[in-house]
């Protein structure tokens, strides 16, 4: 009994309290002083005050007050084993009051998991007798099915593994850990989690800042095949060999892999992953890592070829933040070696070439449904040069199956029409995303709203405009930006009869709220934006609710990610 009490005390000490704990604790003490009973000992007075509070204000206590009193009570109760003591009866009434308020269900997932995970089956059975909320959560498979662990000082990787092995062994399918630096994850701990959770399908780790994952000297992975199909890591490993060992172990079933902050030389020794369908590699370029030489300014094009060979059946590719030497030559060889022939979605961002010779092999585009080239300079160099030389773009039969296309406004309007022409003729194109450059461009053939007249507008269901500018009444719009005011923009949007989703990200707020309000009045089903603030935001959100319109606050760089959810609705 004493051992279990000590264990409960340690568990309770790690439980996070509300931020305004001091305020409510003072309120409890002030109330107790007004109801002082000198015939009771100091210990008994504290708990009978709580009981009196519950009797006098059973409905008036706020949830946060109830939570503070409850946590303070459970800490002290765990020090004693006399279940007939009056304090336990008072605590029982307190628990019942808390259960009626669904306090447990309102707690963060990681706190619920810690509470239930630290209790034995006997303790759980006892708790179920007085608190239906605990019984409901313990038996609720959905609690353990998808776990999202936010920043929590009381949750360590060891405690997390213990909780999951006790409660979530057969139910847990996905785990997301935020602020991974607190967990100090290494290869050995990762394997233990995979071993104890046979039904785990997705494992995702995030970190607010890039840091080195400590080396565990654990490279001997057992023969048991992991069932993990999705792995997302938001940091880099101190030992790149350990990361490769983990990827090789997960290779038989892994279908989706996202590595943020992965060093470029990983591509050179990337293990064969024949089942991989989605790959996302992002270079975060932190200043400290650059000083340490972890991220070279350039990487050889042969690394890209090695990556293509290791992931031959890839369907979705997202690469951002890497400098390459002669990437065009690498892409040509990839095609010649019959790799990446099944690609359906490609997103290339900030792929800078030191020699400015980034060319794109159009043979890769035959089966593409989604192409995001918004941050690549190839469109203003290679494609523009081909058009200037009189090359008929349609003869290459590229982009003939595109459903979604994203580019920058520096592409000449005539080039845009030739690029999208085959997909438009086949009635494949369902949406596009145009990012206006904030730099002033000396060209008259800039993309404007009238540049899209060649589209079959009844086919377009979603569109996006980023960094577009509404001109001020006293001065014209800057060169190289959108040239329409808010009303003409709304008139243009209304010309798409089947449009249901709009990504609207104005460069400046002037006129932006008027445009968003106009989109709501047009009945656009879903609007993504980041320009609503203050009182105007509340008014427009209320109007949207009345109209049955959903407004989602989202950053403008995530439109390709949101586009996938739109595709699933088709």
C-alpha positions as CSV (number, residue, x, y, z in Angstrom):
1,X,0.0,0.0,0.0
2,X,2.8,2.4,0.9
3,X,4.6,1.6,-2.3
4,X,1.5,2.3,-4.4
5,X,0.9,5.5,-2.5
6,X,4.5,6.6,-3.2
7,X,4.1,5.8,-6.8
8,X,0.8,7.8,-7.0
9,X,2.5,10.7,-5.3
10,X,5.3,10.8,-7.8
11,X,2.8,10.6,-10.7
12,X,0.7,13.4,-9.2
13,X,3.8,15.6,-8.7
14,X,4.4,15.4,-12.4
15,X,0.9,16.4,-13.4
16,X,0.6,19.9,-14.9
17,X,-1.6,22.4,-13.1
18,X,-3.6,25.2,-14.7
19,X,-1.5,28.3,-15.3
20,X,-3.7,30.4,-13.0
21,X,-3.3,27.9,-10.1
22,X,-2.1,30.5,-7.7
23,X,-5.2,32.6,-8.1
24,X,-7.6,29.8,-7.5
25,X,-5.5,28.4,-4.6
26,X,-5.8,31.8,-2.9
27,X,-9.5,31.9,-3.5
28,X,-9.9,28.5,-1.8
29,X,-7.8,29.7,1.2
30,X,-9.8,32.9,1.6
31,X,-13.1,31.0,1.5
32,X,-11.7,28.5,4.1
33,X,-10.8,31.3,6.5
34,X,-14.4,32.5,6.5
35,X,-15.6,29.1,7.5
36,X,-13.0,28.2,10.1
37,X,-13.8,25.5,12.7
38,X,-11.3,25.6,15.6
39,X,-12.4,22.1,16.9
40,X,-10.7,20.4,14.0
41,X,-7.0,19.7,13.4
42,X,-5.2,21.6,10.7
43,X,-5.2,18.6,8.4
44,X,-9.0,17.8,8.9
45,X,-9.9,21.5,8.5
46,X,-8.5,21.6,5.0
47,X,-10.5,18.7,3.7
48,X,-13.7,19.6,5.5
49,X,-13.4,23.1,4.0
50,X,-13.4,21.5,0.6
51,X,-16.5,19.5,1.5
52,X,-18.3,22.6,2.7
53,X,-17.3,24.4,-0.4
54,X,-18.9,21.6,-2.4
55,X,-22.1,21.6,-0.3
56,X,-22.5,25.4,-0.5
57,X,-21.5,25.9,-4.1
58,X,-22.1,22.6,-5.9
59,X,-23.1,24.5,-9.1
60,X,-21.2,27.7,-8.8
61,X,-17.7,26.4,-8.7
62,X,-15.8,26.9,-11.9
63,X,-14.1,24.0,-13.6
64,X,-10.7,25.4,-13.0
65,X,-11.4,25.9,-9.3
66,X,-12.7,22.3,-9.1
67,X,-9.6,21.1,-10.9
68,X,-7.2,22.8,-8.5
69,X,-9.0,21.5,-5.4
70,X,-9.1,18.0,-6.8
71,X,-5.4,17.9,-7.7
72,X,-4.5,19.3,-4.3
73,X,-6.7,16.8,-2.6
74,X,-5.5,13.7,-4.5
75,X,-1.9,14.6,-3.7
76,X,-2.4,14.6,0.0
77,X,-4.8,11.6,0.0
78,X,-2.1,9.5,-1.7
79,X,0.0,9.7,1.5
80,X,-2.5,7.8,3.6
81,X,-4.0,4.3,3.2
82,X,-7.0,4.5,5.6
83,X,-10.0,4.2,3.2
84,X,-12.4,4.8,6.1
85,X,-11.0,8.2,6.8
86,X,-13.5,11.1,6.4
87,X,-11.2,12.8,3.9
88,X,-11.8,10.0,1.5
89,X,-15.6,10.4,1.6
90,X,-15.2,14.1,1.0
91,X,-12.8,13.4,-1.9
92,X,-15.3,11.0,-3.3
93,X,-18.0,13.7,-3.4
94,X,-15.4,16.0,-5.0
95,X,-14.7,13.3,-7.7
96,X,-18.4,12.9,-8.3
97,X,-18.8,16.6,-8.8
98,X,-15.8,16.7,-11.2
99,X,-17.1,13.7,-13.1
100,X,-20.5,15.4,-13.6
101,X,-18.6,18.3,-15.1
102,X,-16.6,16.0,-17.5
103,X,-13.3,17.4,-16.2
104,X,-11.4,14.3,-17.2
105,X,-12.5,14.5,-20.8
106,X,-11.5,18.2,-20.9
107,X,-7.9,17.4,-19.9
108,X,-5.2,17.2,-22.6
109,X,-4.7,13.7,-24.0
110,X,-1.2,13.3,-22.6
111,X,-2.5,14.1,-19.1
112,X,-5.3,11.6,-19.3
113,X,-2.9,9.0,-20.6
114,X,-0.5,9.7,-17.7
115,X,-3.4,9.4,-15.1
116,X,-4.8,6.2,-16.5
117,X,-1.4,4.7,-17.3
118,X,-0.1,5.1,-13.7
119,X,-3.0,3.2,-12.2
120,X,-3.2,-0.6,-11.7
121,X,-6.2,-2.5,-12.8
122,X,-7.4,-2.7,-9.2
123,X,-7.1,1.1,-8.8
124,X,-9.0,1.6,-12.1
125,X,-11.8,-0.6,-10.9
126,X,-12.1,1.4,-7.7
127,X,-12.0,4.6,-9.6
128,X,-14.8,3.5,-12.0
129,X,-17.1,3.0,-9.0
130,X,-17.1,6.7,-8.2
131,X,-16.3,8.4,-11.5
132,X,-18.1,7.3,-14.7
133,X,-15.8,9.6,-16.7
134,X,-12.7,7.5,-15.8
135,X,-14.6,4.4,-16.8
136,X,-15.6,5.9,-20.1
137,X,-12.1,7.0,-20.9
138,X,-10.5,3.8,-19.9
139,X,-12.7,1.7,-22.1
140,X,-12.7,4.3,-24.9
141,X,-10.5,2.8,-27.6
142,X,-10.5,6.2,-29.4
143,X,-8.4,7.7,-26.6
144,X,-5.6,5.3,-27.4
145,X,-6.1,5.1,-31.1
146,X,-4.6,8.5,-32.1
147,X,-2.4,10.0,-29.4
148,X,-1.2,13.6,-29.7
149,X,1.4,14.4,-27.1
150,X,2.0,18.2,-26.7
151,X,4.6,19.9,-24.6
152,X,4.3,18.5,-21.1
153,X,6.9,18.6,-18.4
154,X,5.5,15.5,-16.7
155,X,5.7,13.2,-19.7
156,X,9.0,11.6,-20.4
157,X,9.8,9.0,-23.1
158,X,10.1,6.3,-20.5
159,X,6.8,7.2,-18.9
160,X,5.2,7.4,-22.3
161,X,6.4,3.9,-23.3
162,X,5.1,2.5,-20.0
163,X,1.7,4.0,-20.5
164,X,1.4,2.8,-24.1
165,X,2.6,-0.7,-23.2
166,X,-0.1,-1.0,-20.5
167,X,-3.1,0.7,-22.1
168,X,-2.5,1.2,-25.8
169,X,-0.9,-2.0,-26.9
170,X,-3.6,-3.2,-29.1
171,X,-5.4,0.1,-29.9
172,X,-2.7,2.7,-30.7
173,X,-2.5,3.3,-34.4
174,X,-0.8,6.8,-34.6
175,X,1.4,8.8,-32.3
176,X,2.3,12.5,-32.6
177,X,5.0,14.0,-30.3
178,X,5.5,17.7,-30.2
179,X,8.6,19.4,-28.8
180,X,10.6,16.3,-29.3
181,X,13.7,17.7,-27.5
182,X,12.1,16.9,-24.2
183,X,11.8,13.2,-25.0
184,X,15.4,12.6,-26.1
185,X,14.4,9.9,-28.5
186,X,17.0,7.6,-29.9
187,X,17.0,4.4,-32.0
188,X,16.7,2.1,-29.0
189,X,13.6,3.9,-27.6
190,X,12.1,4.1,-31.0
191,X,12.4,0.4,-31.5
192,X,10.8,-0.3,-28.1
193,X,7.8,1.7,-29.0
194,X,7.5,-0.1,-32.3
195,X,7.9,-3.4,-30.5
196,X,5.2,-2.8,-27.9
197,X,2.7,-1.3,-30.4
198,X,2.1,-4.0,-33.0
199,X,-0.7,-2.0,-34.7
200,X,1.1,1.3,-34.9
201,X,0.8,2.7,-38.4
202,X,2.0,6.4,-38.1
203,X,4.7,7.9,-36.0
204,X,5.3,11.7,-36.2
205,X,7.8,13.8,-34.2
206,X,8.0,17.6,-34.3
207,X,10.5,20.0,-32.9
208,X,10.4,23.8,-32.6
209,X,14.1,24.0,-33.4
210,X,16.5,21.7,-35.2
211,X,18.7,19.8,-32.8
212,X,20.9,16.7,-32.9
213,X,19.3,13.5,-31.9
214,X,21.7,11.9,-29.4
215,X,23.5,8.7,-30.5
216,X,22.4,5.5,-28.7
217,X,25.0,3.1,-30.0
218,X,22.0,0.8,-30.9
219,X,22.4,-0.6,-34.4
220,X,21.2,-4.2,-34.1
221,X,17.5,-4.2,-35.1
222,X,15.8,-7.5,-34.6
223,X,14.2,-9.5,-37.4
224,X,10.6,-8.7,-36.4
225,X,9.1,-6.7,-39.3
226,X,7.5,-3.4,-38.3
227,X,4.0,-2.5,-39.3
228,X,4.7,1.2,-39.5
229,X,3.6,2.8,-42.8
230,X,4.1,6.5,-42.1
231,X,7.2,8.1,-40.4
232,X,7.6,11.9,-40.0
233,X,10.8,13.2,-38.2
234,X,11.3,16.9,-37.6
235,X,15.0,16.8,-36.7
236,X,18.3,15.2,-37.7
237,X,20.3,12.3,-36.2
238,X,23.7,12.8,-34.7
239,X,24.7,9.4,-36.2
240,X,23.4,9.3,-39.9
241,X,24.2,5.6,-39.9
242,X,21.6,5.0,-37.2
243,X,18.9,6.8,-39.2
244,X,19.8,4.7,-42.2
245,X,19.5,1.6,-40.0
246,X,16.0,2.7,-38.9
247,X,14.9,3.4,-42.4
248,X,16.2,0.0,-43.6
249,X,14.3,-1.7,-40.8
250,X,11.1,0.1,-41.7
251,X,11.5,-0.3,-45.4
252,X,9.4,-3.4,-46.0
253,X,6.1,-1.7,-45.2
254,X,6.8,2.1,-45.1
255,X,4.7,4.0,-47.6
256,X,5.2,7.6,-46.4
257,X,8.4,9.3,-45.2
258,X,8.9,12.9,-44.3
259,X,12.3,14.1,-43.0
260,X,12.7,17.8,-42.1
261,X,16.2,18.9,-41.5
262,X,17.7,15.8,-43.0
263,X,21.3,16.3,-44.2
264,X,21.8,16.1,-48.0
265,X,24.4,13.4,-47.8
266,X,21.7,11.1,-46.6
267,X,20.6,10.8,-50.2
268,X,24.0,9.1,-51.1
269,X,23.3,6.2,-48.8
270,X,19.5,6.2,-48.9
271,X,18.3,2.6,-48.4
272,X,16.1,0.9,-51.0
273,X,12.5,1.5,-50.1
274,X,10.5,-0.2,-52.9
275,X,7.1,0.3,-51.1
276,X,7.6,4.0,-50.5
277,X,4.9,6.1,-52.3
278,X,5.4,9.5,-50.6
279,X,8.7,11.2,-49.9
280,X,9.2,14.7,-48.4
281,X,12.7,16.0,-47.8
282,X,13.2,19.5,-46.4
283,X,16.4,21.4,-45.6
284,X,15.8,23.9,-42.8
285,X,19.2,25.6,-43.1
286,X,19.6,26.6,-39.5
287,X,22.5,29.0,-39.0
288,X,24.2,26.8,-36.3
289,X,24.1,23.8,-38.6
290,X,25.5,25.8,-41.5
291,X,28.4,26.9,-39.3
292,X,29.0,23.3,-38.4
293,X,29.2,22.2,-42.0
294,X,26.2,19.8,-41.8
295,X,24.4,21.5,-44.7
296,X,26.7,22.1,-47.7
297,X,25.7,24.9,-50.0
298,X,25.6,22.5,-52.9
299,X,25.0,18.8,-53.4
300,X,26.0,16.7,-56.4
301,X,23.3,15.7,-58.8
302,X,24.3,12.1,-58.4
303,X,22.6,12.2,-55.0
304,X,19.3,12.8,-56.8
305,X,19.9,9.8,-59.0
306,X,20.7,7.6,-56.0
307,X,17.5,8.7,-54.4
308,X,15.5,7.9,-57.5
309,X,17.0,4.4,-57.7
310,X,16.2,3.7,-54.0
311,X,12.5,4.9,-54.5
312,X,11.6,3.7,-58.0
313,X,7.9,3.4,-57.4
314,X,7.5,6.8,-55.8
315,X,4.2,8.6,-56.5
316,X,4.5,11.8,-54.5
317,X,7.7,13.8,-54.2
318,X,8.4,17.0,-52.3
319,X,11.9,18.4,-52.1
320,X,12.7,21.9,-50.8
321,X,15.6,24.0,-49.6
322,X,18.5,22.2,-51.3
323,X,21.1,23.6,-53.8
324,X,22.0,21.3,-56.6
325,X,24.7,21.2,-59.3
326,X,23.3,20.3,-62.8
327,X,20.0,18.9,-61.6
328,X,18.7,18.9,-65.2
329,X,21.3,16.2,-66.1
330,X,20.3,14.1,-63.1
331,X,16.6,14.3,-64.1
332,X,17.4,13.2,-67.6
333,X,19.3,10.2,-66.4
334,X,16.5,9.3,-64.0
335,X,14.1,9.1,-66.9
336,X,16.6,7.1,-69.0
337,X,17.0,4.6,-66.2
338,X,13.3,4.1,-65.9
339,X,13.0,5.5,-62.3
340,X,10.2,7.7,-61.0
341,X,7.9,6.7,-63.8
342,X,4.8,6.6,-61.6
343,X,5.1,10.1,-60.2
344,X,1.7,11.8,-59.9
345,X,2.6,14.7,-57.6
346,X,5.8,16.8,-57.7
347,X,6.6,19.8,-55.5
348,X,10.0,21.4,-56.0
349,X,10.8,24.5,-53.9
350,X,13.9,26.7,-53.8
351,X,16.0,24.3,-55.9
352,X,18.8,26.7,-56.7
353,X,21.5,25.8,-59.2
354,X,24.9,27.5,-58.8
355,X,25.3,27.5,-62.6
356,X,21.7,28.6,-63.2
357,X,21.2,25.7,-65.6
358,X,18.2,24.0,-63.9
359,X,16.4,22.2,-66.7
360,X,13.3,20.0,-66.3
361,X,12.9,16.8,-68.3
362,X,9.3,17.0,-69.5
363,X,9.1,13.2,-69.9
364,X,8.6,13.0,-66.1
365,X,5.3,14.9,-66.5
366,X,3.2,12.5,-68.4
367,X,1.3,11.1,-65.5
368,X,1.5,14.1,-63.2
369,X,-1.7,15.3,-61.6
370,X,-0.2,17.8,-59.2
371,X,2.8,20.0,-60.0
372,X,4.1,22.8,-57.8
373,X,6.9,24.8,-59.3
374,X,6.2,28.0,-57.5
375,X,9.7,28.5,-56.1
376,X,11.8,27.2,-59.0
377,X,13.5,29.4,-61.5
378,X,13.2,27.0,-64.4
379,X,9.9,28.5,-65.7
380,X,11.5,31.9,-66.4
381,X,14.6,30.4,-68.0
382,X,14.0,27.1,-69.8
383,X,10.3,27.4,-70.7
384,X,10.6,31.1,-71.7
385,X,13.6,30.4,-73.8
386,X,11.8,27.5,-75.6
387,X,8.9,29.9,-76.4
388,X,11.2,32.6,-77.6
389,X,12.9,30.1,-79.9
390,X,9.5,29.3,-81.4
391,X,9.2,25.8,-79.9
392,X,5.6,24.5,-79.8
393,X,5.1,23.5,-76.2
394,X,2.1,21.4,-77.0
395,X,4.1,19.1,-79.2
396,X,5.9,17.8,-76.1
397,X,2.6,16.5,-74.6
398,X,3.6,17.7,-71.2
399,X,1.1,18.5,-68.4
400,X,-1.7,16.8,-70.3
401,X,-3.2,15.2,-67.1
402,X,-2.7,18.0,-64.6
403,X,-5.5,18.5,-62.1
404,X,-3.6,21.2,-60.0
405,X,-0.8,23.5,-61.1
406,X,1.1,26.1,-59.1
407,X,3.6,28.7,-60.4
408,X,4.7,32.3,-60.0
409,X,3.5,35.4,-61.8
410,X,6.8,35.9,-63.5
411,X,5.8,33.4,-66.1
412,X,4.6,35.2,-69.2
413,X,0.9,34.8,-69.8
414,X,1.4,33.3,-73.2
415,X,3.6,30.6,-71.7
416,X,1.0,29.8,-69.1
417,X,-1.5,29.2,-71.8
418,X,0.8,26.8,-73.7
419,X,1.7,25.0,-70.5
420,X,-1.8,24.3,-69.4
421,X,-3.4,24.0,-72.8
422,X,-3.3,20.2,-73.1
423,X,-4.8,19.6,-69.7
424,X,-7.5,22.3,-70.4
425,X,-8.4,20.7,-73.7
426,X,-8.8,17.3,-72.0
427,X,-11.0,18.9,-69.3
428,X,-8.5,17.6,-66.6
429,X,-7.6,20.9,-64.9
430,X,-9.6,21.4,-61.7
431,X,-7.7,24.2,-60.1
432,X,-4.6,26.4,-60.0
433,X,-2.5,28.4,-57.6
434,X,-0.7,31.6,-58.6
435,X,1.9,33.3,-56.4
436,X,2.6,36.9,-57.3
437,X,6.2,38.0,-56.9
438,X,6.6,41.0,-54.7
439,X,9.6,42.1,-56.8
440,X,9.0,44.6,-59.6
441,X,9.4,42.9,-63.0
442,X,10.0,44.8,-66.2
443,X,7.6,43.0,-68.4
444,X,4.2,43.8,-70.0
445,X,3.2,40.1,-70.4
446,X,2.6,39.7,-66.7
447,X,-0.2,37.3,-65.7
448,X,-3.4,39.1,-64.8
449,X,-7.0,38.1,-64.2
450,X,-7.7,38.2,-68.0
451,X,-4.8,35.7,-68.6
452,X,-7.1,32.9,-67.6
453,X,-9.8,33.4,-70.2
454,X,-8.6,30.3,-72.1
455,X,-9.8,28.0,-69.2
456,X,-13.0,26.1,-69.2
457,X,-14.2,28.0,-66.1
458,X,-17.0,25.5,-65.4
459,X,-14.2,22.9,-64.7
460,X,-12.4,24.9,-62.1
461,X,-13.4,24.0,-58.5
462,X,-10.6,25.6,-56.5
463,X,-8.1,28.4,-57.1
464,X,-5.5,30.2,-55.1
465,X,-3.9,33.7,-55.3
466,X,-1.0,34.7,-53.1
467,X,0.6,38.1,-52.6
468,X,-1.8,39.9,-54.9
469,X,-2.3,43.6,-54.4
470,X,-5.4,45.8,-54.5
471,X,-4.3,49.2,-55.9
472,X,-4.9,52.3,-53.8
473,X,-7.3,55.0,-55.3
474,X,-4.5,57.6,-55.4
475,X,-1.8,55.5,-57.1
476,X,-1.7,52.6,-59.6
477,X,-0.8,49.0,-58.7
478,X,2.9,48.2,-58.6
479,X,4.3,46.7,-61.8
480,X,4.4,42.9,-61.6
481,X,1.4,42.5,-59.3
482,X,-2.3,42.0,-59.7
483,X,-3.9,44.9,-61.4
484,X,-7.5,44.5,-60.2
485,X,-9.2,46.1,-57.3
486,X,-11.3,44.2,-54.8
487,X,-14.6,44.5,-56.7
488,X,-13.1,43.4,-60.1
489,X,-11.5,40.5,-58.3
490,X,-14.9,39.4,-56.9
491,X,-16.4,39.8,-60.4
492,X,-13.7,37.6,-61.8
493,X,-14.2,34.9,-59.1
494,X,-17.9,34.9,-59.7
495,X,-17.2,33.9,-63.3
496,X,-16.3,30.3,-62.1
497,X,-19.7,28.7,-61.6
498,X,-18.6,25.6,-59.8
499,X,-15.9,27.1,-57.6
500,X,-16.1,25.9,-54.0
501,X,-12.6,26.6,-52.5
502,X,-10.5,29.7,-52.6
503,X,-7.0,30.4,-51.2
504,X,-6.9,34.2,-50.8
505,X,-3.7,35.7,-49.5
506,X,-3.4,39.4,-50.3
507,X,0.0,41.1,-50.0
508,X,-1.5,44.0,-48.0
509,X,-4.5,44.2,-45.8
510,X,-6.0,47.3,-47.6
511,X,-9.1,46.0,-49.3
512,X,-8.4,42.4,-48.3
513,X,-11.2,42.2,-45.7
514,X,-13.7,43.6,-48.3
515,X,-12.6,40.9,-50.7
516,X,-13.0,38.1,-48.1
517,X,-16.4,39.4,-47.1
518,X,-17.3,39.4,-50.8
519,X,-16.2,35.8,-51.2
520,X,-18.5,34.9,-48.3
521,X,-21.4,36.6,-49.9
522,X,-20.7,34.8,-53.2
523,X,-21.3,31.5,-51.3
524,X,-17.8,30.0,-51.7
525,X,-17.9,26.9,-49.6
526,X,-14.3,27.0,-48.1
527,X,-12.0,30.0,-47.8
528,X,-8.4,29.8,-46.7
529,X,-6.8,33.1,-45.7
530,X,-4.7,34.8,-43.0
531,X,-5.8,38.4,-43.3
532,X,-8.7,38.5,-40.8
533,X,-8.0,40.2,-37.5
534,X,-9.8,42.1,-34.8
535,X,-13.4,43.2,-34.8
536,X,-13.7,42.7,-38.6
537,X,-12.7,39.1,-38.2
538,X,-15.5,38.4,-35.7
539,X,-18.1,40.1,-37.9
540,X,-17.0,38.3,-41.1
541,X,-16.8,34.9,-39.2
542,X,-20.4,35.4,-38.0
543,X,-21.5,36.3,-41.6
544,X,-19.8,33.1,-42.8
545,X,-21.5,31.0,-40.3
546,X,-24.9,32.4,-41.3
547,X,-24.1,31.7,-44.9
548,X,-22.8,28.1,-44.3
549,X,-19.2,29.1,-45.4
550,X,-16.1,27.8,-43.7
551,X,-13.2,30.2,-43.2
552,X,-9.9,28.5,-42.3
553,X,-7.0,30.5,-41.0
554,X,-3.9,28.9,-42.6
555,X,-0.5,30.1,-43.7
556,X,-0.1,30.7,-47.4
557,X,2.8,28.3,-47.9
558,X,0.6,25.3,-47.1
559,X,-1.8,25.5,-50.1
560,X,-0.4,22.3,-51.7
561,X,-1.0,20.4,-48.5
562,X,-4.6,21.6,-48.3
563,X,-5.0,20.8,-51.9
564,X,-4.7,17.1,-51.2
565,X,-7.7,17.2,-48.9
566,X,-9.6,18.9,-51.7
567,X,-8.6,16.1,-54.1
568,X,-10.0,13.5,-51.7
569,X,-13.4,15.1,-52.1
570,X,-13.5,14.7,-55.8
